[in-house]
Every structure is written in C-alpha cells, then in structure tokens.
Amino acid sequence: SHYNDGYWLRETTLNQKEEIIMPITSTVKGDLVERAKQGHYTHIIHGCNCNNVMGAGIAPQIAKAFEGVLEADENFHVPVGDKERLGDYSYSWSELAADVEGGYPARGSNWVCVVNLYTQFGTGGRRIGEPDVDYNAIEEGFKILNTLLGDGDYKVGIPMIGAGLAGGDWVKIEEIINRVAPDLEIELVIFDK
C-alpha cells in the first residue's frame, strides 16, 4: 500500500486498487502534551485503564498538565473497576495559557478537551507477557468519538494508543482507528524526547 494525497491506495487480493480515506491524516515526532498546550488540537485522546490509575506511560503527564483529567476519570458514571467502562470515555476541558504576547494557541482557541478512552481493563497482562489493550474497546470508543466529533471543525491529537505499555500491535490499532473513525482529523504524535 502507499499514501497519495490524503488517501491510502491498497491493492486488493484481485489486484484492484481500493481507495480509503484515512483519519490519521498526519504523523509528527514530538510531545503530545506540549503540542496540546500549544493549541494544535481541539481534543487529545489517550488510552486509560478502568481502575482510575494513571501511573505510567503518557497518562501521568496528561493528568499533571491538564486540570480535571483525573477527576473526570474518578467521577465517570460507570464505577471505577467496572469492565463496562471499556470502549467508553470520560473527558475534561482544560484552559490553555496565553502565550507571551497574550495571544492564544495555534487553532485560535484557548481550550482543549482531554478524552480518557477506556482501552484496557487493567495493567496485569504485561507482567505475564499478555497485552492489556482491548482491541474491541478501541473500536467501540473510536466509533463513538467519530459520531460525536466527525462533523465538526476539530483536530484530534493521539499517541500510539494501546501500543506502548498496553502491549498492543500498532498496525492493528491504526487499522481499527482508520476504519471506524473516517470523519475525524487525527494527528498521531510519536514521542520524541
């Protein structure tokens, strides 16, 4: 397959070309938290477990940088520790600081919405060599977010959700996101120290 002007062209088993719109419209190296604080996104989505633990990966950085993220997780309508959270999300809006000249960030808004997408139940799998990520939860969550955000002027920033400490296969995760969230404008941020 190869990329061509916002579309992936892939050869089917019948050697026909199939064109698919790709929601992951760009990939950058950098720091998702810093890019969000600079106003590059209206929303950032990161993967969370169902147990109100944001102690590893990008989650603690997000929780520290954006007010209300932990509280949104804690006060979500499905109780902490309940598998019914999988595929759902909580969120909080965070006001961004004005820059030195008093202007607001890149997209002209001083707000960013942080979405806690429940993509894994817990963290125990990695101790026994099993992935913690739940691919069905990623699929359900991005379907919901595509419905809610797909027709607006939103730009979404994501890390490699589920492919870090959660142990998932990024190729599979990316395919799921691309398939179920065709209406989102998503930028993948690959962490670069």
Contacts in CASP RR format, 6 or more apart in sequence:
PFRMAT RR
TARGET T0000
AUTHOR 0000-0000-0000
METHOD contacts of the structure
MODEL  1
SHYNDGYWLRETTLNQKEEIIMPITSTVKGDLVERAKQGHYTHIIHGCNC
NNVMGAGIAPQIAKAFEGVLEADENFHVPVGDKERLGDYSYSWSELAADV
EGGYPARGSNWVCVVNLYTQFGTGGRRIGEPDVDYNAIEEGFKILNTLLG
DGDYKVGIPMIGAGLAGGDWVKIEEIINRVAPDLEIELVIFDK
1 8 0 8 1.000
1 9 0 8 1.000
1 10 0 8 1.000
1 11 0 8 1.000
2 8 0 8 1.000
2 9 0 8 1.000
3 9 0 8 1.000
3 22 0 8 1.000
6 21 0 8 1.000
6 22 0 8 1.000
6 25 0 8 1.000
7 19 0 8 1.000
7 20 0 8 1.000
7 21 0 8 1.000
7 22 0 8 1.000
8 19 0 8 1.000
8 20 0 8 1.000
8 22 0 8 1.000
8 178 0 8 1.000
9 17 0 8 1.000
9 18 0 8 1.000
9 19 0 8 1.000
10 17 0 8 1.000
10 18 0 8 1.000
10 20 0 8 1.000
11 17 0 8 1.000
11 18 0 8 1.000
12 18 0 8 1.000
20 178 0 8 1.000
20 182 0 8 1.000
21 182 0 8 1.000
22 178 0 8 1.000
23 146 0 8 1.000
23 177 0 8 1.000
23 178 0 8 1.000
23 181 0 8 1.000
23 182 0 8 1.000
23 183 0 8 1.000
23 184 0 8 1.000
23 185 0 8 1.000
23 186 0 8 1.000
24 158 0 8 1.000
24 174 0 8 1.000
24 177 0 8 1.000
24 178 0 8 1.000
24 186 0 8 1.000
24 187 0 8 1.000
24 188 0 8 1.000
25 185 0 8 1.000
25 186 0 8 1.000
25 187 0 8 1.000
26 187 0 8 1.000
26 188 0 8 1.000
27 187 0 8 1.000
27 188 0 8 1.000
27 189 0 8 1.000
27 190 0 8 1.000
28 35 0 8 1.000
28 187 0 8 1.000
28 188 0 8 1.000
28 189 0 8 1.000
28 190 0 8 1.000
29 189 0 8 1.000
29 190 0 8 1.000
29 191 0 8 1.000
29 192 0 8 1.000
30 189 0 8 1.000
30 190 0 8 1.000
30 191 0 8 1.000
30 192 0 8 1.000
31 189 0 8 1.000
31 191 0 8 1.000
31 192 0 8 1.000
32 44 0 8 1.000
32 46 0 8 1.000
32 58 0 8 1.000
32 62 0 8 1.000
32 157 0 8 1.000
32 158 0 8 1.000
32 159 0 8 1.000
32 189 0 8 1.000
32 191 0 8 1.000
33 58 0 8 1.000
33 61 0 8 1.000
33 62 0 8 1.000
33 65 0 8 1.000
35 41 0 8 1.000
35 157 0 8 1.000
35 189 0 8 1.000
36 44 0 8 1.000
36 65 0 8 1.000
36 66 0 8 1.000
36 112 0 8 1.000
36 114 0 8 1.000
36 157 0 8 1.000
37 65 0 8 1.000
37 96 0 8 1.000
37 97 0 8 1.000
37 105 0 8 1.000
37 112 0 8 1.000
38 105 0 8 1.000
38 106 0 8 1.000
39 96 0 8 1.000
39 104 0 8 1.000
39 105 0 8 1.000
39 106 0 8 1.000
39 107 0 8 1.000
39 108 0 8 1.000
39 109 0 8 1.000
39 112 0 8 1.000
40 105 0 8 1.000
40 106 0 8 1.000
40 107 0 8 1.000
40 155 0 8 1.000
40 157 0 8 1.000
40 187 0 8 1.000
41 107 0 8 1.000
41 112 0 8 1.000
41 155 0 8 1.000
41 156 0 8 1.000
41 157 0 8 1.000
41 187 0 8 1.000
42 107 0 8 1.000
42 109 0 8 1.000
42 111 0 8 1.000
42 112 0 8 1.000
42 113 0 8 1.000
42 153 0 8 1.000
42 154 0 8 1.000
42 155 0 8 1.000
42 156 0 8 1.000
43 112 0 8 1.000
43 113 0 8 1.000
43 114 0 8 1.000
43 115 0 8 1.000
43 149 0 8 1.000
43 154 0 8 1.000
43 155 0 8 1.000
43 156 0 8 1.000
43 157 0 8 1.000
44 62 0 8 1.000
44 112 0 8 1.000
44 113 0 8 1.000
44 114 0 8 1.000
44 115 0 8 1.000
44 156 0 8 1.000
44 157 0 8 1.000
44 158 0 8 1.000
45 89 0 8 1.000
45 115 0 8 1.000
45 117 0 8 1.000
45 145 0 8 1.000
45 156 0 8 1.000
45 157 0 8 1.000
45 158 0 8 1.000
45 161 0 8 1.000
46 58 0 8 1.000
46 59 0 8 1.000
46 62 0 8 1.000
46 114 0 8 1.000
46 115 0 8 1.000
46 116 0 8 1.000
46 117 0 8 1.000
46 158 0 8 1.000
46 159 0 8 1.000
46 161 0 8 1.000
47 59 0 8 1.000
47 116 0 8 1.000
47 117 0 8 1.000
47 118 0 8 1.000
47 119 0 8 1.000
47 120 0 8 1.000
47 161 0 8 1.000
47 162 0 8 1.000
47 166 0 8 1.000
48 54 0 8 1.000
48 59 0 8 1.000
48 73 0 8 1.000
48 116 0 8 1.000
48 117 0 8 1.000
48 118 0 8 1.000
48 119 0 8 1.000
48 120 0 8 1.000
49 118 0 8 1.000
49 120 0 8 1.000
49 121 0 8 1.000
49 122 0 8 1.000
49 123 0 8 1.000
49 132 0 8 1.000
50 80 0 8 1.000
50 81 0 8 1.000
50 82 0 8 1.000
50 83 0 8 1.000
50 85 0 8 1.000
50 86 0 8 1.000
50 118 0 8 1.000
50 120 0 8 1.000
50 121 0 8 1.000
50 122 0 8 1.000
51 80 0 8 1.000
51 81 0 8 1.000
51 121 0 8 1.000
51 122 0 8 1.000
51 123 0 8 1.000
52 70 0 8 1.000
52 73 0 8 1.000
52 74 0 8 1.000
52 80 0 8 1.000
52 81 0 8 1.000
53 122 0 8 1.000
53 123 0 8 1.000
54 60 0 8 1.000
54 62 0 8 1.000
54 63 0 8 1.000
54 69 0 8 1.000
54 70 0 8 1.000
54 73 0 8 1.000
56 123 0 8 1.000
56 165 0 8 1.000
57 164 0 8 1.000
57 165 0 8 1.000
58 159 0 8 1.000
58 191 0 8 1.000
62 69 0 8 1.000
62 114 0 8 1.000
63 69 0 8 1.000
63 70 0 8 1.000
66 92 0 8 1.000
66 94 0 8 1.000
66 112 0 8 1.000
66 114 0 8 1.000
67 92 0 8 1.000
67 94 0 8 1.000
67 95 0 8 1.000
68 92 0 8 1.000
68 94 0 8 1.000
68 114 0 8 1.000
69 92 0 8 1.000
69 94 0 8 1.000
69 114 0 8 1.000
69 116 0 8 1.000
71 92 0 8 1.000
72 90 0 8 1.000
72 91 0 8 1.000
72 92 0 8 1.000
72 114 0 8 1.000
72 116 0 8 1.000
73 80 0 8 1.000
73 90 0 8 1.000
73 116 0 8 1.000
74 80 0 8 1.000
75 90 0 8 1.000
76 85 0 8 1.000
76 88 0 8 1.000
76 90 0 8 1.000
76 116 0 8 1.000
78 84 0 8 1.000
78 85 0 8 1.000
78 88 0 8 1.000
81 121 0 8 1.000
83 121 0 8 1.000
85 118 0 8 1.000
86 118 0 8 1.000
86 119 0 8 1.000
86 120 0 8 1.000
86 121 0 8 1.000
86 134 0 8 1.000
86 136 0 8 1.000
86 137 0 8 1.000
86 140 0 8 1.000
87 117 0 8 1.000
87 118 0 8 1.000
87 119 0 8 1.000
87 134 0 8 1.000
87 136 0 8 1.000
87 137 0 8 1.000
87 138 0 8 1.000
87 139 0 8 1.000
87 140 0 8 1.000
87 141 0 8 1.000
87 144 0 8 1.000
88 118 0 8 1.000
88 140 0 8 1.000
88 141 0 8 1.000
88 144 0 8 1.000
89 115 0 8 1.000
89 116 0 8 1.000
89 117 0 8 1.000
89 118 0 8 1.000
89 141 0 8 1.000
89 144 0 8 1.000
89 145 0 8 1.000
90 115 0 8 1.000
90 116 0 8 1.000
90 118 0 8 1.000
91 113 0 8 1.000
91 114 0 8 1.000
91 115 0 8 1.000
91 116 0 8 1.000
92 113 0 8 1.000
92 114 0 8 1.000
93 111 0 8 1.000
93 112 0 8 1.000
93 113 0 8 1.000
93 114 0 8 1.000
94 111 0 8 1.000
94 112 0 8 1.000
94 113 0 8 1.000
94 114 0 8 1.000
95 110 0 8 1.000
95 111 0 8 1.000
96 104 0 8 1.000
96 105 0 8 1.000
96 109 0 8 1.000
96 110 0 8 1.000
96 111 0 8 1.000
96 112 0 8 1.000
98 104 0 8 1.000
98 110 0 8 1.000
99 105 0 8 1.000
104 110 0 8 1.000
107 155 0 8 1.000
115 145 0 8 1.000
117 137 0 8 1.000
117 138 0 8 1.000
117 141 0 8 1.000
117 142 0 8 1.000
117 145 0 8 1.000
117 161 0 8 1.000
118 137 0 8 1.000
119 133 0 8 1.000
119 134 0 8 1.000
119 137 0 8 1.000
119 138 0 8 1.000
119 141 0 8 1.000
119 161 0 8 1.000
119 162 0 8 1.000
119 166 0 8 1.000
120 132 0 8 1.000
120 133 0 8 1.000
120 134 0 8 1.000
120 137 0 8 1.000
120 162 0 8 1.000
120 166 0 8 1.000
121 132 0 8 1.000
121 134 0 8 1.000
122 132 0 8 1.000
123 132 0 8 1.000
123 165 0 8 1.000
124 130 0 8 1.000
124 132 0 8 1.000
125 131 0 8 1.000
125 132 0 8 1.000
126 132 0 8 1.000
126 165 0 8 1.000
126 166 0 8 1.000
126 167 0 8 1.000
131 166 0 8 1.000
131 167 0 8 1.000
131 168 0 8 1.000
131 169 0 8 1.000
132 162 0 8 1.000
132 165 0 8 1.000
132 166 0 8 1.000
132 167 0 8 1.000
133 162 0 8 1.000
133 163 0 8 1.000
133 166 0 8 1.000
133 167 0 8 1.000
133 168 0 8 1.000
133 173 0 8 1.000
135 172 0 8 1.000
135 173 0 8 1.000
135 176 0 8 1.000
138 161 0 8 1.000
138 162 0 8 1.000
138 173 0 8 1.000
138 176 0 8 1.000
138 177 0 8 1.000
139 176 0 8 1.000
139 180 0 8 1.000
142 176 0 8 1.000
142 177 0 8 1.000
142 180 0 8 1.000
142 181 0 8 1.000
142 184 0 8 1.000
143 180 0 8 1.000
143 181 0 8 1.000
145 156 0 8 1.000
145 181 0 8 1.000
145 184 0 8 1.000
146 180 0 8 1.000
146 181 0 8 1.000
146 182 0 8 1.000
146 183 0 8 1.000
146 184 0 8 1.000
149 156 0 8 1.000
149 183 0 8 1.000
149 184 0 8 1.000
150 181 0 8 1.000
150 183 0 8 1.000
150 184 0 8 1.000
151 183 0 8 1.000
154 184 0 8 1.000
154 185 0 8 1.000
155 185 0 8 1.000
155 187 0 8 1.000
156 184 0 8 1.000
156 185 0 8 1.000
156 186 0 8 1.000
156 187 0 8 1.000
157 186 0 8 1.000
157 187 0 8 1.000
157 188 0 8 1.000
157 189 0 8 1.000
158 177 0 8 1.000
158 186 0 8 1.000
158 187 0 8 1.000
158 188 0 8 1.000
158 189 0 8 1.000
159 188 0 8 1.000
159 189 0 8 1.000
159 190 0 8 1.000
159 191 0 8 1.000
160 170 0 8 1.000
160 173 0 8 1.000
160 188 0 8 1.000
160 190 0 8 1.000
161 173 0 8 1.000
161 177 0 8 1.000
162 168 0 8 1.000
162 170 0 8 1.000
162 173 0 8 1.000
163 169 0 8 1.000
163 170 0 8 1.000
163 173 0 8 1.000
174 188 0 8 1.000
177 186 0 8 1.000
END
